Amino acid sequence: MEKRKLKILEIQMVKTSSLNVKARADVHFEGFTLKGFKIIQEPESKREYVTPPSYQSSQGWRTLFKTDLPEDWEEIQRRILGEFNKKQMEEAIDGN
Protein backbone atom coordinates (compact mmCIF):
# COMPACT_ATOMS: atom_id res chain seq x y z
CA MET A 1 0.00 0.00 0.00
CA GLU A 2 1.37 3.38 -1.02
CA LYS A 3 1.80 5.90 1.78
CA ARG A 4 1.21 9.53 0.94
CA LYS A 5 2.11 12.69 2.77
CA LEU A 6 -0.62 14.41 4.79
CA LYS A 7 -1.55 17.89 3.61
CA ILE A 8 -2.28 20.43 6.38
CA LEU A 9 -4.73 23.12 5.26
CA GLU A 10 -5.25 25.06 8.50
CA ILE A 11 -4.49 25.00 12.22
CA GLN A 12 -6.81 26.61 14.76
CA MET A 13 -5.60 27.24 18.30
CA VAL A 14 -7.85 27.01 21.38
CA LYS A 15 -6.66 28.49 24.68
CA THR A 16 -6.83 26.42 27.86
CA SER A 17 -6.77 27.38 31.52
CA SER A 18 -4.40 24.54 32.43
CA LEU A 19 -0.91 25.29 33.75
CA ASN A 20 0.80 22.54 31.74
CA VAL A 21 -1.47 22.35 28.66
CA LYS A 22 -0.89 25.75 27.08
CA ALA A 23 -3.34 25.29 24.18
CA ARG A 24 -5.20 22.78 22.07
CA ALA A 25 -4.94 22.68 18.30
CA ASP A 26 -7.48 21.58 15.73
CA VAL A 27 -5.73 20.55 12.53
CA HIS A 28 -7.60 20.62 9.22
CA PHE A 29 -6.09 18.18 6.76
CA GLU A 30 -7.16 17.63 3.18
CA GLY A 31 -10.38 15.62 3.63
CA PHE A 32 -10.66 15.52 7.44
CA THR A 33 -10.15 17.44 10.70
CA LEU A 34 -8.56 16.20 13.93
CA LYS A 35 -9.26 18.06 17.15
CA GLY A 36 -7.39 17.80 20.41
CA PHE A 37 -3.66 18.07 19.72
CA LYS A 38 -2.13 19.55 22.88
CA ILE A 39 0.76 21.95 23.38
CA ILE A 40 2.37 20.91 26.67
CA GLN A 41 4.94 22.89 28.63
CA GLU A 42 7.25 21.00 30.95
CA PRO A 43 7.20 22.75 34.35
CA GLU A 44 10.95 22.59 35.01
CA SER A 45 12.49 23.26 31.61
CA LYS A 46 9.58 25.29 30.13
CA ARG A 47 10.13 23.28 26.91
CA GLU A 48 7.01 23.04 24.75
CA TYR A 49 6.01 19.99 22.75
CA VAL A 50 2.96 18.61 20.94
CA THR A 51 0.96 15.50 21.82
CA PRO A 52 -1.62 13.87 19.55
CA PRO A 53 -5.31 13.57 20.49
CA SER A 54 -5.72 10.96 23.23
CA TYR A 55 -8.12 9.45 25.75
CA GLN A 56 -7.66 8.09 29.26
CA SER A 57 -8.08 4.35 29.79
CA SER A 58 -7.51 2.11 32.78
CA GLN A 59 -3.92 1.60 31.48
CA GLY A 60 -3.20 5.34 31.16
CA TRP A 61 -3.41 7.73 28.21
CA ARG A 62 -3.89 6.21 24.73
CA THR A 63 -3.30 8.13 21.51
CA LEU A 64 -6.06 8.36 18.91
CA PHE A 65 -3.80 9.34 16.03
CA LYS A 66 -0.59 8.06 14.49
CA THR A 67 0.98 8.93 11.16
CA ASP A 68 2.33 6.36 8.73
CA LEU A 69 5.25 8.60 7.81
CA PRO A 70 7.52 10.00 10.56
CA GLU A 71 8.00 13.17 8.50
CA ASP A 72 4.25 13.82 8.69
CA TRP A 73 4.34 13.79 12.51
CA GLU A 74 7.41 16.08 12.49
CA GLU A 75 5.60 18.49 10.14
CA ILE A 76 2.43 18.47 12.28
CA GLN A 77 4.46 19.27 15.40
CA ARG A 78 6.45 22.00 13.65
CA ARG A 79 3.35 23.66 12.19
CA ILE A 80 1.37 23.50 15.47
CA LEU A 81 4.24 24.97 17.50
CA GLY A 82 4.75 27.63 14.83
CA GLU A 83 1.08 28.64 14.96
CA PHE A 84 1.15 28.60 18.78
CA ASN A 85 4.21 30.88 18.88
CA LYS A 86 2.66 33.20 16.28
CA LYS A 87 -0.53 33.53 18.38
CA GLN A 88 1.50 34.21 21.53
CA MET A 89 3.40 36.99 19.74
CA GLU A 90 0.17 38.52 18.45
CA GLU A 91 -1.33 38.48 21.96
CA ALA A 92 1.81 40.03 23.43
CA ILE A 93 1.72 42.82 20.85
CA ASP A 94 -2.04 43.38 21.25
CA GLY A 95 -1.77 43.23 25.05
CA ASN A 96 -4.37 40.46 25.44
C-alpha positions in Angstrom: 0.0 0.0 0.0 1.4 3.4 -1.0 1.8 5.9 1.8 1.2 9.5 0.9 2.1 12.7 2.8 -0.6 14.4 4.8 -1.6 17.9 3.6 -2.3 20.4 6.4 -4.7 23.1 5.3 -5.3 25.1 8.5 -4.5 25.0 12.2 -6.8 26.6 14.8 -5.6 27.2 18.3 -7.9 27.0 21.4 -6.7 28.5 24.7 -6.8 26.4 27.9 -6.8 27.4 31.5 -4.4 24.5 32.4 -0.9 25.3 33.8 0.8 22.5 31.7 -1.5 22.3 28.7 -0.9 25.7 27.1 -3.3 25.3 24.2 -5.2 22.8 22.1 -4.9 22.7 18.3 -7.5 21.6 15.7 -5.7 20.5 12.5 -7.6 20.6 9.2 -6.1 18.2 6.8 -7.2 17.6 3.2 -10.4 15.6 3.6 -10.7 15.5 7.4 -10.1 17.4 10.7 -8.6 16.2 13.9 -9.3 18.1 17.1 -7.4 17.8 20.4 -3.7 18.1 19.7 -2.1 19.6 22.9 0.8 22.0 23.4 2.4 20.9 26.7 4.9 22.9 28.6 7.2 21.0 30.9 7.2 22.8 34.3 11.0 22.6 35.0 12.5 23.3 31.6 9.6 25.3 30.1 10.1 23.3 26.9 7.0 23.0 24.7 6.0 20.0 22.7 3.0 18.6 20.9 1.0 15.5 21.8 -1.6 13.9 19.6 -5.3 13.6 20.5 -5.7 11.0 23.2 -8.1 9.4 25.7 -7.7 8.1 29.3 -8.1 4.3 29.8 -7.5 2.1 32.8 -3.9 1.6 31.5 -3.2 5.3 31.2 -3.4 7.7 28.2 -3.9 6.2 24.7 -3.3 8.1 21.5 -6.1 8.4 18.9 -3.8 9.3 16.0 -0.6 8.1 14.5 1.0 8.9 11.2 2.3 6.4 8.7 5.3 8.6 7.8 7.5 10.0 10.6 8.0 13.2 8.5 4.2 13.8 8.7 4.3 13.8 12.5 7.4 16.1 12.5 5.6 18.5 10.1 2.4 18.5 12.3 4.5 19.3 15.4 6.5 22.0 13.7 3.3 23.7 12.2 1.4 23.5 15.5 4.2 25.0 17.5 4.8 27.6 14.8 1.1 28.6 15.0 1.2 28.6 18.8 4.2 30.9 18.9 2.7 33.2 16.3 -0.5 33.5 18.4 1.5 34.2 21.5 3.4 37.0 19.7 0.2 38.5 18.4 -1.3 38.5 22.0 1.8 40.0 23.4 1.7 42.8 20.8 -2.0 43.4 21.2 -1.8 43.2 25.1 -4.4 40.5 25.4 
